[in-house]
Amino acid sequence: MEAHPLVTRGTGVDRVECLRLLSTWRTFTFIAAESGVFLDIRRPLFDQLPREIHNIIAISDAQKVG
């Protein structure tokens, strides 16, 4: 998923809401591709990241090899 601060500002909906929705279906780990920052879905997205465009990767915990 691409996350852009202008979209958040324009819609008034934080992109973390998309991550929360995905998390209702199964457990995921979310990572900002550019920085490798692991995201916390309890916090607004851009409180955790610089105000830039980010590509967010969702990794299903069910698919992790461990």
N, CA, C, O and CB atoms as a CASP TS submission, in Angstrom:
PFRMAT TS
TARGET T0000
AUTHOR 0000-0000-0000
METHOD Language model
MODEL 1
PARENT N/A
ATOM      1  N   MET     1       0.841  -1.157   0.000  1.00  0.00           N
ATOM      2  CA  MET     1       0.000   0.000   0.000  1.00  0.00           C
ATOM      3  C   MET     1       0.891   1.225   0.000  1.00  0.00           C
ATOM      4  O   MET     1       1.912   1.257   0.687  1.00  0.00           O
ATOM      5  CB  MET     1      -0.960  -0.005   1.201  1.00  0.00           C
ATOM      6  N   GLU     2       0.515   2.216  -0.755  1.00  0.00           N
ATOM      7  CA  GLU     2       1.237   3.482  -0.724  1.00  0.00           C
ATOM      8  C   GLU     2       0.545   4.401   0.275  1.00  0.00           C
ATOM      9  O   GLU     2      -0.683   4.482   0.312  1.00  0.00           O
ATOM     10  CB  GLU     2       1.300   4.137  -2.143  1.00  0.00           C
ATOM     11  N   ALA     3       1.336   5.083   1.073  1.00  0.00           N
ATOM     12  CA  ALA     3       0.796   6.042   2.033  1.00  0.00           C
ATOM     13  C   ALA     3       1.425   7.401   1.769  1.00  0.00           C
ATOM     14  O   ALA     3       2.648   7.531   1.721  1.00  0.00           O
ATOM     15  CB  ALA     3       1.057   5.584   3.499  1.00  0.00           C
ATOM     16  N   HIS     4       0.588   8.402   1.601  1.00  0.00           N
ATOM     17  CA  HIS     4       1.062   9.759   1.310  1.00  0.00           C
ATOM     18  C   HIS     4       0.388  10.712   2.288  1.00  0.00           C
ATOM     19  O   HIS     4      -0.828  10.649   2.466  1.00  0.00           O
ATOM     20  CB  HIS     4       0.761  10.172  -0.180  1.00  0.00           C
ATOM     21  N   PRO     5       1.158  11.595   2.929  1.00  0.00           N
ATOM     22  CA  PRO     5       0.558  12.502   3.915  1.00  0.00           C
ATOM     23  C   PRO     5      -0.509  13.428   3.335  1.00  0.00           C
ATOM     24  O   PRO     5      -1.427  13.821   4.054  1.00  0.00           O
ATOM     25  CB  PRO     5       1.635  13.332   4.549  1.00  0.00           C
ATOM     26  N   LEU     6      -0.413  13.788   2.054  1.00  0.00           N
ATOM     27  CA  LEU     6      -1.439  14.648   1.456  1.00  0.00           C
ATOM     28  C   LEU     6      -2.784  13.936   1.350  1.00  0.00           C
ATOM     29  O   LEU     6      -3.835  14.566   1.470  1.00  0.00           O
ATOM     30  CB  LEU     6      -0.994  15.116   0.073  1.00  0.00           C
ATOM     31  N   VAL     7      -2.749  12.618   1.125  1.00  0.00           N
ATOM     32  CA  VAL     7      -3.997  11.842   1.077  1.00  0.00           C
ATOM     33  C   VAL     7      -4.629  11.825   2.465  1.00  0.00           C
ATOM     34  O   VAL     7      -5.839  12.001   2.608  1.00  0.00           O
ATOM     35  CB  VAL     7      -3.735  10.383   0.572  1.00  0.00           C
ATOM     36  N   THR     8      -3.814  11.614   3.468  1.00  0.00           N
ATOM     37  CA  THR     8      -4.321  11.620   4.841  1.00  0.00           C
ATOM     38  C   THR     8      -4.943  12.970   5.176  1.00  0.00           C
ATOM     39  O   THR     8      -6.034  13.043   5.742  1.00  0.00           O
ATOM     40  CB  THR     8      -3.194  11.293   5.836  1.00  0.00           C
ATOM     41  N   ARG     9      -4.253  14.004   4.828  1.00  0.00           N
ATOM     42  CA  ARG     9      -4.757  15.356   5.101  1.00  0.00           C
ATOM     43  C   ARG     9      -6.035  15.637   4.307  1.00  0.00           C
ATOM     44  O   ARG     9      -6.979  16.220   4.841  1.00  0.00           O
ATOM     45  CB  ARG     9      -3.681  16.409   4.760  1.00  0.00           C
ATOM     46  N   GLY    10      -6.072  15.230   3.051  1.00  0.00           N
ATOM     47  CA  GLY    10      -7.221  15.500   2.186  1.00  0.00           C
ATOM     48  C   GLY    10      -8.472  14.730   2.564  1.00  0.00           C
ATOM     49  O   GLY    10      -9.581  15.257   2.480  1.00  0.00           O
ATOM     50  N   THR    11      -8.297  13.481   2.982  1.00  0.00           N
ATOM     51  CA  THR    11      -9.454  12.645   3.320  1.00  0.00           C
ATOM     52  C   THR    11      -9.813  12.718   4.794  1.00  0.00           C
ATOM     53  O   THR    11     -10.950  12.445   5.179  1.00  0.00           O
ATOM     54  CB  THR    11      -9.184  11.206   2.938  1.00  0.00           C
ATOM     55  N   GLY    12      -8.841  13.087   5.615  1.00  0.00           N
ATOM     56  CA  GLY    12      -9.065  13.085   7.058  1.00  0.00           C
ATOM     57  C   GLY    12      -9.024  11.691   7.657  1.00  0.00           C
ATOM     58  O   GLY    12      -9.366  11.499   8.823  1.00  0.00           O
ATOM     59  N   VAL    13      -8.604  10.715   6.854  1.00  0.00           N
ATOM     60  CA  VAL    13      -8.526   9.330   7.319  1.00  0.00           C
ATOM     61  C   VAL    13      -7.068   8.898   7.304  1.00  0.00           C
ATOM     62  O   VAL    13      -6.422   8.898   6.257  1.00  0.00           O
ATOM     63  CB  VAL    13      -9.398   8.382   6.433  1.00  0.00           C
ATOM     64  N   ASP    14      -6.558   8.532   8.463  1.00  0.00           N
ATOM     65  CA  ASP    14      -5.180   8.054   8.563  1.00  0.00           C
ATOM     66  C   ASP    14      -5.090   6.693   7.878  1.00  0.00           C
ATOM     67  O   ASP    14      -5.966   5.846   8.053  1.00  0.00           O
ATOM     68  CB  ASP    14      -4.717   7.962  10.058  1.00  0.00           C
ATOM     69  N   ARG    15      -4.046   6.488   7.110  1.00  0.00           N
ATOM     70  CA  ARG    15      -3.865   5.220   6.385  1.00  0.00           C
ATOM     71  C   ARG    15      -3.719   4.035   7.327  1.00  0.00           C
ATOM     72  O   ARG    15      -3.878   2.892   6.900  1.00  0.00           O
ATOM     73  CB  ARG    15      -2.645   5.302   5.480  1.00  0.00           C
ATOM     74  N   VAL    16      -3.422   4.280   8.587  1.00  0.00           N
ATOM     75  CA  VAL    16      -3.334   3.179   9.543  1.00  0.00           C
ATOM     76  C   VAL    16      -4.685   2.464   9.668  1.00  0.00           C
ATOM     77  O   VAL    16      -4.736   1.312  10.098  1.00  0.00           O
ATOM     78  CB  VAL    16      -2.872   3.699  10.921  1.00  0.00           C
ATOM     79  N   GLU    17      -5.769   3.137   9.298  1.00  0.00           N
ATOM     80  CA  GLU    17      -7.089   2.493   9.324  1.00  0.00           C
ATOM     81  C   GLU    17      -7.140   1.317   8.350  1.00  0.00           C
ATOM     82  O   GLU    17      -7.816   0.324   8.618  1.00  0.00           O
ATOM     83  CB  GLU    17      -8.194   3.514   8.980  1.00  0.00           C
ATOM     84  N   CYS    18      -6.440   1.418   7.235  1.00  0.00           N
ATOM     85  CA  CYS    18      -6.361   0.295   6.282  1.00  0.00           C
ATOM     86  C   CYS    18      -5.620  -0.877   6.913  1.00  0.00           C
ATOM     87  O   CYS    18      -6.006  -2.032   6.733  1.00  0.00           O
ATOM     88  CB  CYS    18      -5.654   0.732   4.968  1.00  0.00           C
ATOM     89  N   LEU    19      -4.564  -0.580   7.645  1.00  0.00           N
ATOM     90  CA  LEU    19      -3.792  -1.636   8.305  1.00  0.00           C
ATOM     91  C   LEU    19      -4.628  -2.297   9.400  1.00  0.00           C
ATOM     92  O   LEU    19      -4.574  -3.512   9.591  1.00  0.00           O
ATOM     93  CB  LEU    19      -2.482  -1.064   8.900  1.00  0.00           C
ATOM     94  N   ARG    20      -5.391  -1.490  10.105  1.00  0.00           N
ATOM     95  CA  ARG    20      -6.274  -2.038  11.147  1.00  0.00           C
ATOM     96  C   ARG    20      -7.324  -2.958  10.536  1.00  0.00           C
ATOM     97  O   ARG    20      -7.633  -4.009  11.097  1.00  0.00           O
ATOM     98  CB  ARG    20      -6.962  -0.900  11.932  1.00  0.00           C
ATOM     99  N   LEU    21      -7.872  -2.567   9.387  1.00  0.00           N
ATOM    100  CA  LEU    21      -8.850  -3.418   8.718  1.00  0.00           C
ATOM    101  C   LEU    21      -8.228  -4.757   8.330  1.00  0.00           C
ATOM    102  O   LEU    21      -8.816  -5.810   8.579  1.00  0.00           O
ATOM    103  CB  LEU    21      -9.413  -2.714   7.476  1.00  0.00           C
ATOM    104  N   LEU    22      -7.054  -4.722   7.728  1.00  0.00           N
ATOM    105  CA  LEU    22      -6.372  -5.972   7.380  1.00  0.00           C
ATOM    106  C   LEU    22      -6.169  -6.848   8.609  1.00  0.00           C
ATOM    107  O   LEU    22      -6.286  -8.071   8.537  1.00  0.00           O
ATOM    108  CB  LEU    22      -5.021  -5.678   6.717  1.00  0.00           C
ATOM    109  N   SER    23      -5.868  -6.218   9.730  1.00  0.00           N
ATOM    110  CA  SER    23      -5.602  -6.966  10.962  1.00  0.00           C
ATOM    111  C   SER    23      -6.849  -7.629  11.533  1.00  0.00           C
ATOM    112  O   SER    23      -6.744  -8.498  12.399  1.00  0.00           O
ATOM    113  CB  SER    23      -5.004  -6.048  12.000  1.00  0.00           C
ATOM    114  N   THR    24      -8.027  -7.230  11.060  1.00  0.00           N
ATOM    115  CA  THR    24      -9.243  -7.923  11.509  1.00  0.00           C
ATOM    116  C   THR    24      -9.388  -9.268  10.802  1.00  0.00           C
ATOM    117  O   THR    24     -10.132 -10.134  11.262  1.00  0.00           O
ATOM    118  CB  THR    24     -10.492  -7.049  11.252  1.00  0.00           C
ATOM    119  N   TRP    25      -8.687  -9.445   9.695  1.00  0.00           N
ATOM    120  CA  TRP    25      -8.774 -10.689   8.930  1.00  0.00           C
ATOM    121  C   TRP    25      -7.743 -11.716   9.376  1.00  0.00           C
ATOM    122  O   TRP    25      -8.023 -12.914   9.390  1.00  0.00           O
ATOM    123  CB  TRP    25      -8.601 -10.404   7.455  1.00  0.00           C
ATOM    124  N   ARG    26      -6.549 -11.252   9.742  1.00  0.00           N
ATOM    125  CA  ARG    26      -5.492 -12.126  10.269  1.00  0.00           C
ATOM    126  C   ARG    26      -4.400 -11.237  10.842  1.00  0.00           C
ATOM    127  O   ARG    26      -4.447 -10.017  10.681  1.00  0.00           O
ATOM    128  CB  ARG    26      -4.917 -13.085   9.155  1.00  0.00           C
ATOM    129  N   THR    27      -3.432 -11.823  11.498  1.00  0.00           N
ATOM    130  CA  THR    27      -2.357 -11.065  12.113  1.00  0.00           C
ATOM    131  C   THR    27      -1.270 -10.769  11.081  1.00  0.00           C
ATOM    132  O   THR    27      -0.794 -11.666  10.384  1.00  0.00           O
ATOM    133  CB  THR    27      -1.773 -11.831  13.315  1.00  0.00           C
ATOM    134  N   PHE    28      -0.890  -9.501  11.000  1.00  0.00           N
ATOM    135  CA  PHE    28       0.164  -9.055  10.081  1.00  0.00           C
ATOM    136  C   PHE    28       1.229  -8.287  10.847  1.00  0.00           C
ATOM    137  O   PHE    28       0.984  -7.740  11.923  1.00  0.00           O
ATOM    138  CB  PHE    28      -0.424  -8.176   8.952  1.00  0.00           C
ATOM    139  N   THR    29       2.405  -8.263  10.264  1.00  0.00           N
ATOM    140  CA  THR    29       3.454  -7.331  10.655  1.00  0.00           C
ATOM    141  C   THR    29       3.535  -6.329   9.512  1.00  0.00           C
ATOM    142  O   THR    29       3.590  -6.717   8.345  1.00  0.00           O
ATOM    143  CB  THR    29       4.856  -8.060  10.926  1.00  0.00           C
ATOM    144  N   PHE    30       3.542  -5.042   9.846  1.00  0.00           N
ATOM    145  CA  PHE    30       3.579  -3.981   8.836  1.00  0.00           C
ATOM    146  C   PHE    30       4.914  -3.265   8.901  1.00  0.00           C
ATOM    147  O   PHE    30       5.380  -2.886   9.975  1.00  0.00           O
ATOM    148  CB  PHE    30       2.417  -2.980   9.037  1.00  0.00           C
ATOM    149  N   ILE    31       5.530  -3.082   7.723  1.00  0.00           N
ATOM    150  CA  ILE    31       6.856  -2.465   7.628  1.00  0.00           C
ATOM    151  C   ILE    31       6.831  -1.385   6.556  1.00  0.00           C
ATOM    152  O   ILE    31       6.255  -1.574   5.485  1.00  0.00           O
ATOM    153  CB  ILE    31       7.948  -3.529   7.311  1.00  0.00           C
ATOM    154  N   ALA    32       7.459  -0.257   6.851  1.00  0.00           N
ATOM    155  CA  ALA    32       7.666   0.789   5.842  1.00  0.00           C
ATOM    156  C   ALA    32       8.880   0.366   5.013  1.00  0.00           C
ATOM    157  O   ALA    32       9.990   0.261   5.535  1.00  0.00           O
ATOM    158  CB  ALA    32       7.882   2.225   6.509  1.00  0.00           C
ATOM    159  N   ALA    33       8.663   0.127   3.728  1.00  0.00           N
ATOM    160  CA  ALA    33       9.701  -0.444   2.869  1.00  0.00           C
ATOM    161  C   ALA    33      10.963   0.421   2.814  1.00  0.00           C
ATOM    162  O   ALA    33      12.076  -0.104   2.834  1.00  0.00           O
ATOM    163  CB  ALA    33       9.156  -0.636   1.468  1.00  0.00           C
ATOM    164  N   GLU    34      10.793   1.722   2.745  1.00  0.00           N
ATOM    165  CA  GLU    34      11.944   2.609   2.548  1.00  0.00           C
ATOM    166  C   GLU    34      12.863   2.672   3.765  1.00  0.00           C
ATOM    167  O   GLU    34      14.078   2.809   3.622  1.00  0.00           O
ATOM    168  CB  GLU    34      11.465   4.001   2.210  1.00  0.00           C
ATOM    169  N   SER    35      12.289   2.572   4.951  1.00  0.00           N
ATOM    170  CA  SER    35      13.093   2.760   6.167  1.00  0.00           C
ATOM    171  C   SER    35      13.251   1.496   6.996  1.00  0.00           C
ATOM    172  O   SER    35      14.121   1.429   7.864  1.00  0.00           O
ATOM    173  CB  SER    35      12.477   3.828   7.019  1.00  0.00           C
ATOM    174  N   GLY    36      12.419   0.491   6.738  1.00  0.00           N
ATOM    175  CA  GLY    36      12.458  -0.724   7.552  1.00  0.00           C
ATOM    176  C   GLY    36      11.809  -0.562   8.911  1.00  0.00           C
ATOM    177  O   GLY    36      11.962  -1.424   9.776  1.00  0.00           O
ATOM    178  N   VAL    37      11.082   0.535   9.114  1.00  0.00           N
ATOM    179  CA  VAL    37      10.403   0.786  10.389  1.00  0.00           C
ATOM    180  C   VAL    37       9.204  -0.152  10.509  1.00  0.00           C
ATOM    181  O   VAL    37       8.376  -0.241   9.602  1.00  0.00           O
ATOM    182  CB  VAL    37       9.951   2.278  10.501  1.00  0.00           C
ATOM    183  N   PHE    38       9.123  -0.848  11.642  1.00  0.00           N
ATOM    184  CA  PHE    38       7.954  -1.674  11.945  1.00  0.00           C
ATOM    185  C   PHE    38       6.873  -0.754  12.490  1.00  0.00           C
ATOM    186  O   PHE    38       7.136   0.087  13.349  1.00  0.00           O
ATOM    187  CB  PHE    38       8.299  -2.822  12.970  1.00  0.00           C
ATOM    188  N   LEU    39       5.659  -0.919  11.988  1.00  0.00           N
ATOM    189  CA  LEU    39       4.574  -0.001  12.324  1.00  0.00           C
ATOM    190  C   LEU    39       3.666  -0.575  13.400  1.00  0.00           C
ATOM    191  O   LEU    39       3.410  -1.778  13.449  1.00  0.00           O
ATOM    192  CB  LEU    39       3.761   0.329  11.086  1.00  0.00           C
ATOM    193  N   ASP    40       3.188   0.313  14.255  1.00  0.00           N
ATOM    194  CA  ASP    40       2.275  -0.020  15.341  1.00  0.00           C
ATOM    195  C   ASP    40       0.890   0.489  14.941  1.00  0.00           C
ATOM    196  O   ASP    40       0.692   1.696  14.796  1.00  0.00           O
ATOM    197  CB  ASP    40       2.749   0.605  16.713  1.00  0.00           C
ATOM    198  N   ILE    41      -0.071  -0.425  14.762  1.00  0.00           N
ATOM    199  CA  ILE    41      -1.387  -0.005  14.275  1.00  0.00           C
ATOM    200  C   ILE    41      -2.200   0.724  15.344  1.00  0.00           C
ATOM    201  O   ILE    41      -3.314   1.174  15.073  1.00  0.00           O
ATOM    202  CB  ILE    41      -2.163  -1.211  13.781  1.00  0.00           C
ATOM    203  N   ARG    42      -1.663   0.844  16.540  1.00  0.00           N
ATOM    204  CA  ARG    42      -2.351   1.611  17.582  1.00  0.00           C
ATOM    205  C   ARG    42      -2.016   3.097  17.513  1.00  0.00           C
ATOM    206  O   ARG    42      -2.596   3.907  18.236  1.00  0.00           O
ATOM    207  CB  ARG    42      -1.990   1.066  18.958  1.00  0.00           C
ATOM    208  N   ARG    43      -1.071   3.451  16.636  1.00  0.00           N
ATOM    209  CA  ARG    43      -0.630   4.843  16.521  1.00  0.00           C
ATOM    210  C   ARG    43      -0.848   5.357  15.108  1.00  0.00           C
ATOM    211  O   ARG    43      -0.779   4.577  14.158  1.00  0.00           O
ATOM    212  CB  ARG    43       0.851   4.978  16.911  1.00  0.00           C
ATOM    213  N   PRO    44      -1.113   6.664  14.940  1.00  0.00           N
ATOM    214  CA  PRO    44      -1.228   7.228  13.595  1.00  0.00           C
ATOM    215  C   PRO    44       0.040   6.952  12.776  1.00  0.00           C
ATOM    216  O   PRO    44       1.157   6.986  13.293  1.00  0.00           O
ATOM    217  CB  PRO    44      -1.493   8.747  13.673  1.00  0.00           C
ATOM    218  N   LEU    45      -0.166   6.682  11.509  1.00  0.00           N
ATOM    219  CA  LEU    45       0.940   6.282  10.642  1.00  0.00           C
ATOM    220  C   LEU    45       2.061   7.319  10.584  1.00  0.00           C
ATOM    221  O   LEU    45       3.232   6.986  10.766  1.00  0.00           O
ATOM    222  CB  LEU    45       0.427   6.023   9.252  1.00  0.00           C
ATOM    223  N   PHE    46       1.697   8.570  10.332  1.00  0.00           N
ATOM    224  CA  PHE    46       2.744   9.568  10.133  1.00  0.00           C
ATOM    225  C   PHE    46       3.312  10.121  11.437  1.00  0.00           C
ATOM    226  O   PHE    46       4.183  10.991  11.408  1.00  0.00           O
ATOM    227  CB  PHE    46       2.208  10.698   9.308  1.00  0.00           C
ATOM    228  N   ASP    47       2.830   9.628  12.583  1.00  0.00           N
ATOM    229  CA  ASP    47       3.526   9.881  13.852  1.00  0.00           C
ATOM    230  C   ASP    47       4.737   8.960  13.955  1.00  0.00           C
ATOM    231  O   ASP    47       5.659   9.215  14.730  1.00  0.00           O
ATOM    232  CB  ASP    47       2.570   9.668  15.069  1.00  0.00           C
ATOM    233  N   GLN    48       4.725   7.885  13.164  1.00  0.00           N
ATOM    234  CA  GLN    48       5.796   6.890  13.216  1.00  0.00           C
ATOM    235  C   GLN    48       6.816   7.055  12.095  1.00  0.00           C
ATOM    236  O   GLN    48       7.913   6.499  12.153  1.00  0.00           O
ATOM    237  CB  GLN    48       5.208   5.505  13.156  1.00  0.00           C
ATOM    238  N   LEU    49       6.442   7.828  11.072  1.00  0.00           N
ATOM    239  CA  LEU    49       7.275   7.952   9.869  1.00  0.00           C
ATOM    240  C   LEU    49       7.479   9.415   9.520  1.00  0.00           C
ATOM    241  O   LEU    49       6.675  10.267   9.898  1.00  0.00           O
ATOM    242  CB  LEU    49       6.637   7.204   8.679  1.00  0.00           C
ATOM    243  N   PRO    50       8.565   9.713   8.791  1.00  0.00           N
ATOM    244  CA  PRO    50       8.724  11.064   8.272  1.00  0.00           C
ATOM    245  C   PRO    50       7.569  11.391   7.315  1.00  0.00           C
ATOM    246  O   PRO    50       6.947  10.488   6.755  1.00  0.00           O
ATOM    247  CB  PRO    50      10.093  11.218   7.556  1.00  0.00           C
ATOM    248  N   ARG    51       7.301  12.632   7.141  1.00  0.00           N
ATOM    249  CA  ARG    51       6.182  13.071   6.281  1.00  0.00           C
ATOM    250  C   ARG    51       6.578  12.970   4.808  1.00  0.00           C
ATOM    251  O   ARG    51       6.848  13.978   4.155  1.00  0.00           O
ATOM    252  CB  ARG    51       5.758  14.534   6.624  1.00  0.00           C
ATOM    253  N   GLU    52       6.607  11.761   4.308  1.00  0.00           N
ATOM    254  CA  GLU    52       6.957  11.479   2.913  1.00  0.00           C
ATOM    255  C   GLU    52       6.004  10.408   2.387  1.00  0.00           C
ATOM    256  O   GLU    52       5.141   9.914   3.113  1.00  0.00           O
ATOM    257  CB  GLU    52       8.454  11.015   2.780  1.00  0.00           C
ATOM    258  N   ILE    53       6.174  10.065   1.131  1.00  0.00           N
ATOM    259  CA  ILE    53       5.443   8.930   0.561  1.00  0.00           C
ATOM    260  C   ILE    53       6.125   7.656   1.041  1.00  0.00           C
ATOM    261  O   ILE    53       7.353   7.565   1.040  1.00  0.00           O
ATOM    262  CB  ILE    53       5.399   8.995  -1.016  1.00  0.00           C
ATOM    263  N   HIS    54       5.335   6.685   1.445  1.00  0.00           N
ATOM    264  CA  HIS    54       5.890   5.410   1.910  1.00  0.00           C
ATOM    265  C   HIS    54       5.133   4.260   1.271  1.00  0.00           C
ATOM    266  O   HIS    54       3.937   4.358   0.996  1.00  0.00           O
ATOM    267  CB  HIS    54       5.829   5.306   3.453  1.00  0.00           C
ATOM    268  N   ASN    55       5.836   3.189   1.046  1.00  0.00           N
ATOM    269  CA  ASN    55       5.242   1.928   0.622  1.00  0.00           C
ATOM    270  C   ASN    55       5.207   1.034   1.850  1.00  0.00           C
ATOM    271  O   ASN    55       6.236   0.753   2.464  1.00  0.00           O
ATOM    272  CB  ASN    55       6.047   1.261  -0.566  1.00  0.00           C
ATOM    273  N   ILE    56       4.006   0.591   2.196  1.00  0.00           N
ATOM    274  CA  ILE    56       3.816  -0.228   3.386  1.00  0.00           C
ATOM    275  C   ILE    56       3.648  -1.671   2.963  1.00  0.00           C
ATOM    276  O   ILE    56       2.829  -1.982   2.099  1.00  0.00           O
ATOM    277  CB  ILE    56       2.598   0.250   4.210  1.00  0.00           C
ATOM    278  N   ILE    57       4.420  -2.546   3.570  1.00  0.00           N
ATOM    279  CA  ILE    57       4.371  -3.971   3.274  1.00  0.00           C
ATOM    280  C   ILE    57       3.675  -4.686   4.443  1.00  0.00           C
ATOM    281  O   ILE    57       3.999  -4.456   5.608  1.00  0.00           O
ATOM    282  CB  ILE    57       5.814  -4.546   3.032  1.00  0.00           C
ATOM    283  N   ALA    58       2.728  -5.544   4.112  1.00  0.00           N
ATOM    284  CA  ALA    58       2.047  -6.367   5.099  1.00  0.00           C
ATOM    285  C   ALA    58       2.551  -7.804   4.967  1.00  0.00           C
ATOM    286  O   ALA    58       2.444  -8.415   3.904  1.00  0.00           O
ATOM    287  CB  ALA    58       0.497  -6.296   4.918  1.00  0.00           C
ATOM    288  N   ILE    59       3.095  -8.327   6.047  1.00  0.00           N
ATOM    289  CA  ILE    59       3.578  -9.699   6.059  1.00  0.00           C
ATOM    290  C   ILE    59       2.671 -10.490   6.980  1.00  0.00           C
ATOM    291  O   ILE    59       2.582 -10.205   8.174  1.00  0.00           O
ATOM    292  CB  ILE    59       5.072  -9.785   6.516  1.00  0.00           C
ATOM    293  N   SER    60       1.999 -11.483   6.423  1.00  0.00           N
ATOM    294  CA  SER    60       1.105 -12.311   7.229  1.00  0.00           C
ATOM    295  C   SER    60       1.933 -13.121   8.209  1.00  0.00           C
ATOM    296  O   SER    60       2.880 -13.805   7.820  1.00  0.00           O
ATOM    297  CB  SER    60       0.242 -13.243   6.336  1.00  0.00           C
ATOM    298  N   ASP    61       1.571 -13.041   9.486  1.00  0.00           N
ATOM    299  CA  ASP    61       2.288 -13.809  10.496  1.00  0.00           C
ATOM    300  C   ASP    61       2.149 -15.306  10.242  1.00  0.00           C
ATOM    301  O   ASP    61       3.010 -16.086  10.650  1.00  0.00           O
ATOM    302  CB  ASP    61       1.776 -13.460  11.894  1.00  0.00           C
ATOM    303  N   ALA    62       1.071 -15.713   9.571  1.00  0.00           N
ATOM    304  CA  ALA    62       0.865 -17.129   9.250  1.00  0.00           C
ATOM    305  C   ALA    62       1.872 -17.614   8.215  1.00  0.00           C
ATOM    306  O   ALA    62       2.118 -18.817   8.117  1.00  0.00           O
ATOM    307  CB  ALA    62      -0.561 -17.357   8.739  1.00  0.00           C
ATOM    308  N   GLN    63       2.457 -16.707   7.441  1.00  0.00           N
ATOM    309  CA  GLN    63       3.387 -17.081   6.376  1.00  0.00           C
ATOM    310  C   GLN    63       4.841 -17.014   6.813  1.00  0.00           C
ATOM    311  O   GLN    63       5.725 -17.407   6.051  1.00  0.00           O
ATOM    312  CB  GLN    63       3.182 -16.190   5.181  1.00  0.00           C
ATOM    313  N   LYS    64       5.112 -16.530   8.015  1.00  0.00           N
ATOM    314  CA  LYS    64       6.492 -16.405   8.471  1.00  0.00           C
ATOM    315  C   LYS    64       7.120 -17.770   8.677  1.00  0.00           C
ATOM    316  O   LYS    64       6.492 -18.704   9.176  1.00  0.00           O
ATOM    317  CB  LYS    64       6.559 -15.597   9.763  1.00  0.00           C
ATOM    318  N   VAL    65       8.351 -17.852   8.283  1.00  0.00           N
ATOM    319  CA  VAL    65       9.109 -19.081   8.497  1.00  0.00           C
ATOM    320  C   VAL    65       9.968 -18.841   9.726  1.00  0.00           C
ATOM    321  O   VAL    65      10.659 -17.826   9.813  1.00  0.00           O
ATOM    322  CB  VAL    65       9.986 -19.474   7.232  1.00  0.00           C
ATOM    323  N   GLY    66       9.929 -19.756  10.664  1.00  0.00           N
ATOM    324  CA  GLY    66      10.649 -19.402  11.855  1.00  0.00           C
ATOM    325  C   GLY    66      11.280 -20.466  12.544  1.00  0.00           C
ATOM    326  O   GLY    66      11.916 -20.244  13.574  1.00  0.00           O
TER
END
